[in-house]
Amino acid sequence: MRMGLILAIVCAATLFAADPPIALTRLSVPPDALTNAKIEWFGVYFGSNKIGHYRTELRPTDLNNAPAFEETVHGALAMKSLGVELDMKYQERTLFSATPPYALLHKQQRIETDGESQTIEVARRDDGKYRAVIHENGETREFPVEIDYTFADYLTPAVWVADPARKEGDELYVRAFDFESLRPDPEYFLVTAIKHTVAGGVKTRYFELAMRSLKSKIAGTLTADAQGNVYESTIAGMFQIRLEPEIIAKAKGVSVDIFRAGMVKIDRPIGDPSQIESLVLRCPSLIDLPNTKGQQVTTVDGKSVLRLGQSEGPTVKVTAEARLEALRETPEHPIRHPKIAELVGTITAGKQNDEEKVRAILSFVDTFIEDSYTAEPLTVSHLLDKKQGDCTEHTMLFTTLARAAGIPSRDVSGLIYMGDEFQAFGGHAWNEVALDGHWVQIDATWGEFDINATHILFGHEMGNDLAVLTKLAGKTLHVVSVKPAPEEKNR
């Protein structure tokens, strides 16, 4: 729940969208866009604290003697979480054809952390189709991907903003592609205000825009000038990216503990979370949380009341679309990896149904991974070697094994009670699996098939997490009631 989330937020800073049905816009490529070159530096902030920076460069180039346009990004993040130093480096290179239809030609993304790395490459073949290649832990995986994303799509938001006729209330829906999940992720922009200021003695018009993503549900704002150049972007009210001179962007900021900053206090201790059967909490305001098995959210006097426990909430059916998505192979979940296939065969041997398989996988993950908050395996492949990790790694491995066994599974996240020592809830990740046509929550980190009643589910999309955490971080929840589990509780 640490650097991966932060990196995804930074990388997603320009990948925002709205819900379908939508008509996607693809504007023409301006002639001068093919010759423009520029370098920009940005500072990355968590609240008022700087946690990193990145550099972007745009320039015309060529690929195999054909004209092309290139974007490169280099970034670095550094922060603390419960006193542990976390560092990550990010590199990206994107090549588009400089001739119609301006197709994406090649993209490479590399992440480095704790001495480990992962590189994802997507390349366009001669037949116009794309193939992804993933390099990690000395291994290589390949699979086809479908991409409809061009240089025109890349430029459309800036060209759209630069239109002199642009006015408040205008909306834009544009194509985009999330290269981390290797799936389409359209973007949505809304002009919320057009303002004027004086910069360098010159009257300047600038735009404030709202934005939201379709798949990850990340919401935020950005500020751009009349030429479509972005000066500032705020993600979920927590993270900010600012255009800065190089010397300022690269300057180190004040260290901030992101784990403690995201804690949500309660007004009295409630005991061992694993021994709580039901829990009722009242939030200080209205919070948008899902109703599902194990969680019921109601509104009382304008505030959200959470009822947590196995007897609470409705069962949620698995839709055909959700089932398909929860069986996908992704860069994060290598379900066809030979080691995964071998493990699944061993773990599920002799199991008669999906529930037995889920229980077996749950038990395996719980015992296979040694709990470690300082270990940060970058991928499942690294995890199989290290055998150490926190909730993120438990969740990632469980989803991979379940999908490899043909059982739909997805990562979810939210909060869990950290114990009376902290008297607070902290960030946590666990899983949902499809059993008998309904979503069931399980927790591989805690080894719980029936999760304890201190799990507060945000959802399975990053944007949901950030929106809720923004409202709750630093706040105190009121404990309405708590019911201990029977002594015979089967964990």
C-alpha positions in Angstrom: 0.0 0.0 0.0 3.0 2.3 -0.3 5.2 3.3 -3.3 3.1 1.5 -5.9 0.1 3.6 -5.1 2.1 6.9 -5.1 3.8 6.0 -8.4 0.4 5.1 -10.0 -1.0 8.5 -9.0 2.0 10.4 -10.5 1.9 8.3 -13.7 -1.9 8.8 -13.9 -1.7 12.6 -13.7 -2.8 13.0 -17.3 -5.1 9.9 -17.5 -8.5 11.0 -16.5 -11.9 10.0 -17.8 -15.7 9.9 -17.4 -18.3 7.1 -17.5 -19.7 5.8 -20.8 -21.5 6.1 -23.0 -19.3 8.8 -24.4 -18.3 10.2 -27.8 -14.5 10.4 -27.9 -12.9 13.4 -29.6 -9.7 13.2 -31.7 -8.6 16.6 -32.9 -6.2 17.3 -35.8 -2.5 17.5 -35.1 -1.4 21.2 -35.5 1.6 21.5 -38.0 3.8 23.2 -35.4 3.4 20.3 -33.0 5.6 18.2 -35.1 8.5 20.6 -34.8 8.1 21.9 -31.2 10.6 20.8 -28.6 10.6 21.5 -24.9 11.9 20.4 -21.5 9.8 20.8 -18.3 10.4 20.0 -14.7 7.8 19.3 -12.1 7.8 19.0 -8.3 5.6 16.3 -6.7 4.0 17.0 -3.4 2.0 15.2 -0.7 0.1 17.9 1.0 2.7 20.7 1.5 5.6 18.3 1.6 7.7 17.6 -1.5 8.2 13.8 -2.2 9.8 13.9 -5.6 10.2 15.4 -9.0 10.1 14.4 -12.7 11.4 15.8 -16.0 9.6 15.6 -19.3 11.1 16.2 -22.8 9.3 16.5 -26.1 11.2 16.5 -29.4 11.0 15.5 -33.0 13.1 12.5 -33.9 13.1 9.5 -36.2 12.6 5.7 -36.0 14.1 3.5 -38.7 14.6 6.6 -40.8 10.9 7.6 -40.6 9.9 10.9 -38.9 8.6 10.4 -35.3 7.9 12.4 -32.2 9.3 11.4 -28.8 8.3 12.1 -25.2 10.6 11.0 -22.4 9.9 11.2 -18.6 12.3 10.6 -15.8 11.1 10.8 -12.2 12.1 10.0 -8.6 10.1 9.7 -5.4 11.3 9.5 -1.8 9.4 9.4 1.4 8.8 7.6 4.7 6.2 5.2 5.9 6.2 4.1 9.5 9.8 5.3 9.6 10.9 3.2 6.6 12.6 5.1 3.8 11.0 4.4 0.4 12.6 5.3 -2.9 11.5 4.8 -6.4 12.8 5.8 -9.9 10.6 6.0 -13.0 11.5 6.2 -16.7 9.3 6.4 -19.7 9.8 6.8 -23.4 7.0 7.1 -26.0 7.4 7.3 -29.8 4.6 8.3 -32.2 4.7 8.4 -36.0 5.0 12.0 -37.3 2.9 11.2 -40.3 -0.9 10.4 -40.5 -2.5 8.6 -38.8 0.2 9.4 -36.2 0.1 5.9 -34.7 1.8 5.0 -31.4 5.0 3.2 -32.4 6.7 2.2 -29.2 6.4 2.8 -25.5 8.8 1.7 -22.7 8.2 2.1 -19.0 10.8 1.2 -16.3 10.3 1.2 -12.5 13.2 0.7 -10.1 12.9 0.2 -6.3 14.9 -1.5 -3.6 17.3 -2.9 -6.2 14.6 -4.5 -8.3 13.1 -3.3 -11.6 10.3 -3.9 -14.1 10.3 -2.8 -17.7 7.1 -2.9 -19.8 7.4 -2.4 -23.6 4.6 -2.0 -26.1 5.5 -2.0 -29.8 3.6 -1.7 -33.0 4.3 -4.5 -35.5 4.4 -4.3 -39.3 0.8 -5.6 -39.4 -0.4 -2.7 -37.2 -1.0 -4.9 -34.2 0.6 -4.4 -30.8 2.5 -6.7 -28.5 3.5 -6.1 -24.9 6.8 -7.4 -23.5 7.5 -7.4 -19.8 11.0 -7.8 -18.3 11.2 -8.6 -14.6 13.5 -10.6 -12.3 15.5 -11.9 -15.2 12.4 -13.2 -17.0 10.4 -12.1 -20.0 6.6 -12.3 -20.7 4.8 -11.5 -23.9 1.2 -11.1 -24.9 -0.9 -9.1 -27.5 -2.7 -5.9 -26.6 -5.3 -3.9 -28.4 -4.5 -0.1 -28.7 -6.3 2.7 -30.4 -4.1 5.7 -29.3 -2.3 8.2 -31.5 -0.3 11.4 -31.3 -3.5 13.2 -32.1 -5.1 11.7 -29.0 -2.0 12.7 -26.9 -2.3 16.3 -28.1 -6.1 16.7 -28.1 -6.5 18.0 -24.6 -4.0 20.8 -25.1 -5.4 21.7 -28.6 -8.9 21.7 -27.2 -8.0 24.1 -24.3 -6.1 26.4 -26.7 -9.3 27.0 -28.8 -10.1 30.7 -28.4 -13.8 29.8 -28.3 -13.3 27.7 -25.2 -15.7 28.6 -22.4 -16.7 27.6 -18.9 -18.8 24.4 -18.8 -17.2 22.9 -21.9 -16.5 19.2 -21.7 -14.0 16.9 -23.5 -13.9 13.1 -23.7 -10.7 11.8 -25.3 -9.0 8.5 -25.9 -6.2 7.4 -23.6 -4.5 4.1 -22.7 -3.2 3.0 -19.3 0.1 1.4 -20.0 0.4 -0.1 -16.5 -2.8 -2.2 -16.8 -2.5 -2.4 -20.6 -6.2 -1.4 -21.1 -8.0 1.7 -22.5 -8.7 4.5 -20.0 -10.6 7.4 -21.6 -10.2 10.9 -20.2 -12.7 13.5 -19.2 -12.1 17.2 -18.8 -14.5 20.0 -17.7 -13.7 23.7 -17.8 -14.7 24.9 -14.4 -13.3 28.5 -14.6 -11.5 30.9 -16.9 -9.5 33.5 -15.1 -6.9 36.2 -15.8 -3.7 37.2 -14.1 -0.5 39.1 -14.7 2.6 37.0 -15.2 5.9 38.7 -16.1 4.1 41.9 -16.6 1.8 40.3 -19.2 -1.9 39.8 -18.9 -2.5 36.0 -19.1 -5.7 34.0 -19.4 -5.7 30.6 -17.8 -8.1 27.7 -17.3 -9.1 25.6 -14.3 -10.3 22.2 -15.2 -11.8 19.2 -13.4 -10.9 15.7 -14.5 -11.8 12.1 -13.7 -10.8 8.7 -15.0 -13.0 5.9 -16.2 -11.2 2.8 -14.9 -9.2 4.0 -11.9 -11.8 6.6 -11.0 -9.1 9.1 -10.1 -10.4 12.6 -9.8 -8.5 15.9 -9.6 -8.0 19.4 -11.0 -5.5 21.1 -13.3 -4.5 24.6 -14.2 -3.4 25.3 -17.8 -2.6 28.4 -19.8 -4.3 29.5 -23.1 -1.9 27.3 -25.1 -2.9 24.2 -23.2 0.4 24.0 -21.1 -0.3 22.5 -17.7 1.1 24.4 -14.7 -0.3 22.5 -11.8 -2.3 19.4 -11.2 -3.9 18.2 -8.0 -4.9 14.5 -7.5 -7.7 13.6 -5.1 -6.9 16.7 -3.0 -3.8 15.0 -1.6 -1.1 14.9 -4.3 0.0 17.9 -6.3 2.3 18.3 -9.3 3.7 21.7 -10.0 5.7 23.1 -13.0 8.9 24.5 -11.5 12.5 25.5 -12.5 14.9 22.6 -12.5 16.7 23.7 -9.4 13.5 24.0 -7.4 11.9 20.8 -8.7 15.1 18.8 -7.8 15.4 20.3 -4.3 14.6 17.9 -1.5 11.5 18.6 0.7 10.6 17.9 4.3 10.2 14.2 5.0 6.6 13.2 5.6 5.3 9.8 6.9 2.6 9.0 4.4 1.3 6.1 6.5 0.7 8.1 9.6 -0.7 11.0 7.5 -3.3 8.6 6.2 -4.4 7.3 9.6 -8.1 7.7 10.7 -8.5 7.9 14.4 -11.4 6.5 16.5 -12.6 8.0 19.8 -12.1 5.0 22.0 -10.2 1.7 21.9 -12.0 -1.4 20.6 -9.5 -4.3 21.2 -8.0 -6.9 19.0 -9.4 -6.5 15.5 -9.3 -10.2 14.8 -11.7 -10.8 17.6 -14.5 -8.3 16.6 -17.7 -9.7 15.2 -19.5 -6.5 14.5 -18.7 -2.8 14.6 -20.7 0.4 14.1 -18.9 3.6 13.4 -20.2 7.1 12.7 -18.2 9.3 10.3 -17.9 13.1 10.7 -19.5 13.7 7.3 -21.1 11.9 4.3 -18.7 9.4 2.8 -19.2 7.6 -0.5 -18.6 3.9 0.4 -20.0 0.7 -1.3 -22.7 -1.4 0.3 -21.6 -5.0 0.1 -21.5 -8.2 2.1 -19.7 -7.3 5.3 -20.5 -3.5 5.0 -23.7 -1.5 5.2 -23.6 2.3 4.8 -26.5 4.5 5.9 -27.1 8.2 6.4 -28.1 9.5 9.8 -28.4 13.3 10.5 -26.3 14.0 7.4 -23.5 11.7 8.4 -22.5 8.3 7.2 -22.9 5.4 9.6 -20.9 2.2 8.9 -22.1 -1.2 10.0 -19.4 -3.8 9.7 -19.5 -7.5 10.1 -20.4 -10.7 8.3 -24.1 -10.2 9.0 -24.2 -6.8 7.5 -24.7 -5.6 3.9 -26.2 -7.1 0.7 -24.6 -9.7 -1.4 -23.4 -8.3 -4.7 -23.7 -10.3 -7.9 -20.7 -10.8 -10.2 -21.6 -9.3 -13.6 -20.3 -10.8 -16.8 -18.1 -7.8 -17.4 -16.7 -7.9 -13.9 -16.0 -11.6 -14.2 -14.1 -11.2 -17.4 -12.0 -8.3 -15.9 -11.3 -10.4 -12.8 -9.8 -13.2 -14.9 -7.5 -11.0 -17.0 -3.7 -11.4 -17.1 -2.1 -8.1 -16.4 1.5 -6.9 -15.8 0.7 -7.1 -12.1 -1.0 -10.5 -12.2 1.1 -13.0 -14.5 -1.4 -15.8 -14.4 0.3 -17.8 -17.2 3.8 -17.7 -15.5 5.2 -21.2 -15.4 5.9 -21.0 -11.6 2.3 -19.8 -11.0 0.9 -22.6 -13.1 2.9 -25.1 -11.1 2.0 -23.7 -7.8 -1.7 -23.6 -8.6 -1.7 -27.2 -9.6 -0.1 -28.2 -6.4 -2.2 -26.0 -4.1 -5.6 -26.9 -5.6 -4.9 -30.6 -6.2 -7.8 -32.7 -5.0 -10.0 -29.7 -4.2 -13.6 -30.3 -5.3 -15.0 -26.8 -5.8 -14.1 -23.1 -5.9 -14.5 -22.5 -2.2 -12.1 -25.3 -1.3 -9.6 -23.9 -3.9 -10.0 -20.4 -2.4 -9.4 -21.7 1.1 -6.3 -23.6 0.0 -4.9 -20.6 -1.9 -5.6 -18.3 1.1 -3.8 -20.7 3.4 -0.9 -21.0 1.1 -0.4 -17.2 0.6 -0.8 -16.6 4.4 2.1 -19.0 5.1 4.2 -18.5 2.0 4.8 -14.8 2.5 6.7 -13.7 5.6 5.1 -10.6 6.9 7.5 -7.7 6.3 6.7 -4.0 6.1 10.2 -3.1 4.9 10.3 -5.6 2.0 8.9 -4.2 -1.2 8.9 -6.9 -4.0 8.2 -5.1 -7.2 6.4 -7.9 -9.0 5.0 -11.4 -8.4 8.1 -12.9 -9.9 10.3 -11.0 -7.4 7.9 -12.0 -4.6 8.2 -15.7 -5.4 11.9 -15.4 -4.8 11.8 -13.0 -1.8 8.8 -14.6 0.0 8.4 -11.4 2.0 5.9 -8.5 1.9 3.0 -6.7 3.4 -0.7 -6.6 2.5 0.0 -5.4 -1.0 2.1 -8.5 -1.8 -0.4 -10.9 -0.2 -3.2 -9.4 -2.2 -1.3 -9.4 -5.4 -0.2 -13.1 -5.1 -3.7 -14.3 -4.1 -5.3 -12.6 -7.1 -2.7 -14.1 -9.4 -3.1 -17.6 -8.1 -6.9 -17.4 -8.0 -7.1 -16.2 -11.5 -4.7 -18.9 -12.6 -7.1 -21.4 -11.0 -10.0 -19.9 -13.1 -11.6 -18.1 -10.1 -12.4 -14.4 -10.6 -10.5 -12.3 -8.1 -9.6 -8.7 -7.7 -7.6 -6.5 -5.4 -9.5 -4.2 -3.1 -8.4 -1.7 -0.5 -9.6 0.4 2.3 -8.8 0.6 6.0 -8.3 -1.9 8.9 -8.0 -1.2 12.6 -4.4 -1.1 13.6 -4.9 -1.9 17.2 -5.3 0.0 20.5 -1.7 1.1 20.4 -2.5 3.5 17.6 -6.3 3.7 18.3 -6.7 4.3 14.5 -7.5 2.7 11.2 -4.7 2.5 8.6 -4.4 1.7 4.9 -4.9 -2.0 4.0 -5.4 -4.2 0.9 -7.3 -7.5 0.6 -9.3 -9.4 -2.0 -12.7 -10.1 -3.4 -13.4 -13.5 -5.1 -16.4 -14.7 -7.0 -18.1 -17.6 -5.2 -21.5 -18.9 -6.2 -22.0 -15.9 -8.4 -21.4 -13.3 -5.7 -18.4 -11.3 -4.5 -16.9 -12.5 -1.2 -14.2 -10.6 0.7 -11.2 -12.5 2.0 -7.9 -11.3 3.6 -4.8 -13.2 2.7 -2.6 -11.1 4.9 -4.6 -12.1 8.0 -5.5 -15.5 6.7 -9.2 -14.8 7.0 -11.8 -16.4 4.8 -14.5 -14.6 6.9 -12.9 -11.2 7.3 -13.0 -9.5 10.7 -15.4 -6.5 11.2 -12.7 -3.8 11.2 -12.3 -3.8 7.4 -13.7 -0.6 5.8 -14.0 -1.3 2.1 -13.3 1.7 -0.3 -13.6 -0.3 -3.5 -11.4 -1.9 -6.2 -10.5 1.3 -8.1 -7.8 3.7 -6.9 -9.9 6.8 -7.3 -12.4 5.5 -4.8 -9.6 5.0 -2.3 -8.2 8.5 -2.7 -11.6 10.3 -2.6 -12.6 8.6 0.6 -9.2 8.9 2.3 -9.1 12.6 1.5 -12.3 13.1 3.5 -11.3 10.8 6.4 -7.5 11.4 6.8 -6.9 13.3 10.0 -10.5 12.9 11.2 -11.9 10.9 14.1 -14.6 8.3 13.8 -17.1 7.8 16.6 -17.5 4.2 17.9 -21.2 3.6 18.2 -21.0 0.0 19.3 -18.6 -3.0 19.1 -19.4 -6.7 19.6 -16.6 -9.1 20.4 -16.5 -12.4 18.4 -17.3 -15.7 20.2 -14.2 -17.3 21.7 -14.6 -20.2 19.3 -14.3 -17.9 16.3 -12.6 -19.7 13.4 -10.1 -17.5 11.7 
